Amino acid sequence: MRLPPIVNQMMKIASASATPTSMKNQTIASLLPRLSLALLAALIAACSTVPAPAPAPAPRPGPEPARALLRAVSFGEIPGWPDDALTDAWPAFLAGCTALVASTATAPIWREPCVAATAIDAQGSASVRAFFERHFTAYRALAPDGSETGIVTGYYEPLLNGSRTRNERDRYPLYAPPDDLLTVDLSDLYPELKDKRVRGRLEGKRVVPYWPRADIETGKAAIAGKEIVFVDDPVEAFFLQIQGSGRVQLAEGGVMRVGYADQNGHPFRSIARVLIERGALSSNGASMQAIKQWARQHPEELPALLGENPSYVFFREIMPDPAALVDGPIGTLGVPLAAARAIAVDPRSIPLGAPVFLSTTRPLSVEPLNRLVLAQDTGGAIRGPLRVDFFWGFGEQAAREAGRMKQEGRLWVLWPKEAPLSR
């Protein structure tokens, strides 16, 4: 049993669909046909005394997911490479180095360039550019069919209003993970289930899926006493779960930062899609802002609408680190995300931690957005060889940009020279 990393739970709010909130999270019910029930019971027995049921056939490996093709190119082939203010990405790169060098799995690849980075005078982009050209090889990322462009969406860190204690205004709780939520990581025993986790709870002697959102909201789950903060708006709390992290302006004074702690294991269902199917919103107008407006106009229908999405995210308070190089929410890599310099990726194609040069356009425009970013986060909706989510940062302006962004984009992965590509 172990706590999963913080992940971006981004729903593609500029469109009407989204995939499960974390590609690492699945319900026990969805995986039981592929698991040995005897093994599952043995794993659960580490936390309880559940008798082992009869064994079932071992699971068969599923198809290998499509991955990006990485083709070595010269830095001169990257559009906008000479013009980017690379010093803006340098703190994020150094922050990533701390996590990559600390891990036994990635240290052999990253130690040499990360140590060399400590000697760089990063006051000017020219020295940073020379560093990357000296220590890295550039790879053009292509889809398996050879296509060059993918989809770039955006996400952000929201600000909510709330209080540490319930009051008449602040009465919608954010919860820490409940004690009866079981998380089982099966990758050590079943390689074909790499990075898959199942979640559930005990019901007598049976392991069953954890409560869906509607049941959690109505008090069926063991959540009493797990409130970490109360906010003033249920819709904002819902979208906070989609983003995965955010800040709460406290009525008592100060700001509380919260981050993803766990999830109930149920798949994500887009409420934008529900409203479109009902004819309440058009497919072109189903933005986050439009959903919030609908909620204000139909408060009596809101609980049922939110219950259409069974997925539920639990949070933890993130304490500030005064020594951090970057002020941002914590991404999957375990380091803060820098505004406009971090992206969420599908790590099956883009190695987590790698510098990536992104060539796209600003939301709803043809204005170029070409810059070096760091692949330091993941997300349930971010799946595919050329699929990325651009982190816009904190606040209302970031929310506006993220909510409108759905652009085409191209990617170049920078990887330490002589190091084998690891994905």
N, C-alpha and C positions, 0 to 999 in steps of 0.2 A: 504494500500500500504506500503510495507516495503522492504528494501534491503535484499536479501538473503545472507546467510553466504558464505564466500569464500570456494570454493570446488575444489578438485583436478579434473581437466578435463581430466585425463589420458586416452589416447588411448593405447591399448595393442600393442605397436609398434613392438614387436617381432613376431606378428602374423598378419593376414590379416583382422581381423574383430574387430569392437568395437561397443558398444552400445551408446544410447544417452548421450550427454555430462553431463547431470545431471538428476538423477532419480526424482528430484523435479521439473523439468522444462518440460512443455508440451505446445504445441501450442493451441490457442483457438480453432482452427478447429478440433483438435484431441479430445477435450473434450466436444464440443458442444452437441453431441448426449447424453451425460450423465448429462448435466447441465440444470437447469431451466434458460431459456433465460431471463425471467423477473428478476430473482435474479441477473444474471450477469449484466444486464443493470442497476439495482439499485446500484450495487457495483461500476460500472464505473461512475455512476452519481456523486459519491463523488468527482470526478476530472473533470466532464464535465456536460453538460446539454443534455444528450441523452434520448429521450423518451423511455419508457419501451415497448418492443414488447410483443406480446401475450404470455401467459405462456405456458410452455411445461411440460410434465410429469416429476416428480422428478426422479433422477438417482437411479439405483439399485446398492447396494454394489457389488464390484467385489470380486473374490476369494481371500482369505487370502494368502499372499506369504509364501513360505516355510521358516521355521526358523531352526537354529541350535538347536540341543539337547545339553544341558549342564549337564554333569554328574560329581558330586563331586568326587575328587581323592585326594590322599596325594601328598605333594610336592615331595616326594621321587619317585613318578611315572613319573615326568617330566624329559625327557632326557636332560642332560646338565644344569639343574638348579644349581647344586653345583659349576659349572665351569664358569658361566658367570660373566663378570666384571660388576656387577649390579650398581656400582657407575657411570658408563657411562650413565645409564638411569635415574639416580636420578634427575638431573636438569629438564628433560622433565616431570617427575612425579610431581615435585613441581609446574612447570608452569601449568600443567593441573589442579592441586588443586585450583589454583587461580580462574579459570573459573568455576569449579564444585561447589565450596563453594559459589561463588557469585550468582549462579542461585537458585532461590527459588524452582525450580523443583528437583534439584539434591543435594542441600545442606544437607537435612536430611540424605542422604545416605553417603555422603563423608566428612561431618564435622569432625567426630571422628577420622578416620585415617589421614586426612590431618592435623588436629591440632597436633596429635601425631607425625607426621613426622617432625615438627619443632624442636623437641627435640632430633632428631637422629643425631649422629655423622656419617656423610656419608663419612668419609675418607677411610673406608675400606668396601669391599663387604660383609664381614661377618655381620656387623651391619645392612646393608640394607637388606640382606637376612633374618635376624632374624625379622626385622620389618614386612616384607611382610608375613612371616609365622605366626606371632603373630596376625596380623590385617586382614588377608585376607583368603578366602577359594579358593582353586584351582578347576576349573571346566574343564573337557575335553570337547571340542567342537566336536560334531558329526553331520553329515548330517542326515536328516530325515530318510534315509534308513539305518543308522547305520555306514556308511563308515567314515573313520577317516581322509582321506587326501583331500585337496582342491588344488586350483591353486594359486600360488604366482607370481605376476609380479612386475615390478619396475617402479618408476618415479623419477624425479629429478627437480632441479631448474636451468634453462638454463641461459646463459649469452649472451646477444645480444649487438651489437654496434649501437649507435644512437646519436641523438641530440634533444634538446628541440625545435629546429627550423628546418624547412624543408630546405634542401640544395641538391646539385646535387647527393651526395651519399646517404644521409639519407632522403628518400622520401616515405617510407611506414609507414603510421600512425597507432598508437594504439589509440583507441577511448575510451573516457568515455561514460557512458550510455546516449543515446539521450533523449531529453526532451519528445518526443512523444511515448516513450516505456512505455506501461502500464503493470503493474504486479499486478495480483489479487490472493490473498491467500484465498482459499475457505474452509480450514480445519475447521474453527470455525463453519461453517454452515453445512458442509457435512463431518462427521467423516470418511466416507469411502474414502474420497479424502484427507486423512491426508498427510501433507507435499507436496501436489500437488499445483503448481502455474501455472497459465496460463499467457501468454504474448501476447500482441497484440497492435494495434494502432487504432485510429479513422479515418474512411474514410467517411466523411459526417456524417450521423447519424448511421453508422454501425461500429461495432467492428470487425476488420479483423485481420488475423495473421500478425505478424510483418514481415518486409522485410527479405528475405533470404540472404545469403552471397553474391551471385552474384549481387543482387540489391544494397546492402549496398556498395559494392566495386565500383559500377558504379555511386554512388552519389544519388540514389533515396531516401535514408533515410535522416532524418534531423540530419546529423552528422557534418555539417560545424561548425567550432569553438569548436568541442569536442575533438580535438587532444590533447593528453597529452605528446606524444613523437613520434619521427620519427626514424625508424630503417632502416638498409641498405639492408635487405634481406627479401623478401616476404615469403620465405619458413620458415625461422626462426620465423617470426611473426606468421605464421600458426601453427607451433609446439608449440610456446608459448601459444597460445590459448588452445591447447590440454593439456598442463601441468597445466595451470591455474594461474601460477605465475612465476616470474623470475626477472632478473636484467638486466639493460641496462648500458653499459659503455658509458658515455657521451663524445662527442667530446669536449665539453666545460670544461671537467674535472669532476671527481667524478662519482659515480654510483647511478643510480636511481632504486629503487625497485618497481615493479608493481605487483598488485594482482587482482584476479577476482573481478569484481564489478557486472556484470549481464550478461545475455545471451538472444539472440533473440527468444528463445522458440522453434526453429526448431530442429528436431532430428539430431543426428550425423550420418554421412555416411563416412565410411572409404575410403580414397583415395588409400590406399594400396589395398583394395579389387577391386577398379575400375581398377587399373593398372594390377592386376592379371587377371581380366576378359578380359582385352584387350590384354593379352599376353605379356605385357611389363615387368612384373616381375614374378618370380616363387613364388609359395606359401611358399616355404622354405626360399626365399631370400628377402621377403618383409619387410625389417627392416627400421627403420628411416633413417639410413645411406644410404640404397639403394634408398629410395625415394628422398633424397637430391641429390644424384648423378644423378638420372633421371632428376630432375628439372634443374640441371646445363646444361645437355645435350639437353634439350628441352625447352628453355626459352619461345618460342613463344606459346607453348601448355600449359604452366603452369597456366595462369589465368583460362582457362576453366576447368582444372583438379581441382583446388582449389574450383571452383564454384560448383563442384559435391557434396561438403559437404555444405548443407544449413545452418548448425549451425554456429553461430558467437558469440564470447565472447568480452565483453567490460571490460575495466580495470580501476583501480584507482591507484594513487601513494600511496605507503606505506611509511610512515615516520618512520625512525629508532627510536627505544625505547632504550635509553642507559641503562635502568634498567632491560631490559629483561634478563631472565636466559638463554635463548636459542637464537641463531642467525639463523633464518630460515624463510621461508615463513609462512604466517598465514594459519592454517588449519581450518576445519569446526568448531572445538571446540572453535576457537577464540584465540588460543595461537600459538607461533612459533613452527614449526616442527623441531625436532632434527635429524640431519643426522644419518641414520642407526639405529635410535631408535624410529621412528614413522611409523605408517602404516595407510592406508586408508581402511575402512571396510564397510560392509553393516550393518547399525545400526539396521536393523530389526533382526539381529542375534547376533552381537557383540555390546554390549553397548558402545556408544561413551564416551570416557574418560577412559575406563578401561585399566589397565595394561594387556598385553597379552604376554604369552611366545610362541614364534614362533620357530618351528623346521623345517628347510628346508635345501636347499643346495645352494651354490653360483652358479651364472649363468654358464650354460653349463659345469657343473662339478658335482662331487659327494662329494665335500668338505663340511662338515657340516656347517650350519649357524644356530646356536641355541642361541637365546638371548631374553631378556625381551625388549618388545617394548610397545609403548603407542598408543591406538586406538584413534587418535586425528583428523582424516580426513575422508572424504568420496569421492566418485567419481561415475560418470555416468556408467563407465565400471565395477565398483566394485559391483557386485550383485550376491548374492547367500550365502548360510549358511557358507561356508568355503572359501570364496573368499577374498583375501587381496592384497593390493598394498604396496610394501616396498619402503619407501622414502630413496633414496641413498644419497641425499644431493645436493651440488652445484658443477657445473663445468664439464669439459670434462670427467674426470674419472667416475663421477657419471652418466653422459649420457651414456657412454659405458656400464656400468653395468646394468643400467635400460633398455637399448635397447635390451639387450640379455637375460633378465631374464624372464623365464617362467618355474617355478619349481613346484614340488609337495611340500606340506607343511602340518603340523599339528599344532593345536592351543590349548592353555590352557588359559582360561580366569580367571583372579584373581579378586575377588569381595569382598567388605567389609563384614566381618563376621556379621551374624545375619541380614543383610540387604536383603530385597526382591530383586530378580533379576528384573531389569527394562530394557525393550527393546521396 
